Amino acid sequence: MTSLDVLVVGAGVAGLTSAVCLAEAGQRVQIRTAAPPAQTTSAVAGALWEPYLVESGGRVWDWCRTTLAELTTLAGVADTGVRLVSGVEASHAPVDLPAWGELVGLERSQELPAGYVDGWRFTAPLVDMPVYLGYLERRFRAAGGEIEVAPVESFADAAADAPVVVNCAGMAARQLVPDPELVPVRGQVVVVANPGITEFFADTDAADLIYILPHPDRVILGGVAERGVWSLEPDPDTARRILARCTAVEPRLAGAEVLAHRVGLRPVRPTIRVEAEPLAGGARLLHNYGHGGAGITVSWGCAREVAALV
């Protein structure tokens, strides 16, 4: 007889948030993960709340709305790594406001960097992911949860230890499910010391991504979106181009001390998958993966739906 009610596979933001919701609802939960939270793709994320590389509307907007409310509340709590930050997204050509703008009250911006002709301003949660993952882990353990760092070979094996298995495996779900529709979209960022930047910036139409995401002591600069590329090694040429693009927009970045280079694989599929299916022997498998570049943006909405399914 197992002592667990639920086994969550994966310790990124999807796995930790799902585990928190389940444990705080009274379930006996364990996370099993190939890597600890600080070494997951989530730890690399720029983590500005915004739907990116996911489908529009429907359940996704509901998940976004739920998560926005939760993160806004957490922005007022110490040691969560969540802050509300204002900023601008800009385009070199006239553009329509994005559909998700209604969730955060986008407004046309009258102040744009040189060379940009259109854009919008809004305020949204910006998350310091290493700090936030630590907060979620503490919250999970406080609710009685435990984390085991060990690879999961199959969901059938995992079901031997719990009647419900939750798949938050990120890109590993491609093999575990298996799901050939799940593809990596490689991201790379440069972390520099903050020279005094307080607002975020993103270019909405650059062939290569440009985003500047400020934290009190450092700035996350990006980026790239390389579909089908699996390499986790930072590319020096890519890093130089990121620095050049971001400095052209924000001259204060010139000469900023480089603190780190980070790479992660966004798990992209045509639709986010949150649903249940049976496993042999009467166990249930609940999927919560394929969040694209919006893992933090839909995290609480998806996790609460998983908890409701359990």
C-alpha positions, 0 to 999 in steps of 0.5 A, a space after each residue: 500500500 503506497 503512502 503517497 496520494 500523488 507523485 509529481 514528475 518534474 520540479 520546474 515551475 509547473 511541477 512545483 506549483 502543481 505540487 503546492 496546490 495538491 499538498 495544500 489541499 491535503 494530498 500526500 505528495 512527492 515530487 520526483 525529478 531528474 534535476 533539482 528546481 535550481 537546475 531546471 529550465 524554469 530557473 533560466 526563464 526571463 519570467 515576465 508574465 506574458 503569453 508567449 509561444 502558446 495558443 490564444 484564448 479559451 482555457 489559456 486566457 483563464 489560466 493566464 488570468 488566474 496566474 496573474 492574480 496569484 502573482 500579483 498577490 505574491 508581489 506583496 510577499 517578502 522573499 518570493 522573488 515576485 515584483 510588479 514592474 512597468 515597461 514598454 513593448 515596441 515595434 518598428 511598424 504599426 501593430 494591433 494591440 495583442 489579444 491578451 492586453 485586456 488582461 493587464 490593461 495595455 495602453 499605447 505608449 507615447 514614449 518609445 526608443 529611437 527607431 520604434 513607431 508603435 508600442 504599448 505600456 503595461 505593468 505585470 509581474 516579473 519573477 526572479 526565478 531562482 528565488 521564486 523556485 526556492 519559495 515554492 519549494 519551501 512552501 511545498 515542504 511546509 505543506 508536508 511534501 517531499 522531493 526526490 532527485 531521481 530520473 523517472 524511466 516511465 509513468 507506469 513505473 511511477 504509478 507503482 508508488 502512487 495512484 495518481 501521477 502528474 506529468 510536469 516533465 517539460 521537454 522530457 515528456 517528449 520521450 516519456 509520453 511519448 509526444 513527438 508534437 513537443 519540440 524545443 525552442 532554445 532560449 539564451 540570455 545574458 545576465 549583467 549587473 544592473 546599471 540603474 534600469 527599472 523598467 522592462 523593454 521588449 521588441 515585438 517584431 525583431 527577427 532576433 528577440 530583444 528583451 531587457 528585464 530588470 531585477 534590483 541587482 541585475 538585468 536579464 538580456 535576451 534572446 533567441 527562439 531557435 526551434 528544434 535546437 537542443 544545445 544547452 551550451 551558451 553560444 559566445 556569438 549569440 551572447 555578443 549579439 544579444 548584448 549589442 542589440 540590447 545596448 542599442 536600445 538601452 545605452 546604459 548597458 554599455 560596459 555592464 559587468 556580465 554575471 552569467 550566461 544561461 540557456 533553456 529549452 522552451 517546451 512548445 507544442 500546438 496546445 498546452 496539455 492539461 488532461 487526464 488519462 488512465 494508466 494500467 492497473 487503475 492509476 491515473 496520469 494527469 498531464 500538465 506540460 507543453 507551456 511553451 514560453 509561458 510557463 510562469 504565465 499559466 503556472 497557477 491556472 494549470 496547477 489549480 486545474 490539475 488539483 481540481 482533476 485530482 
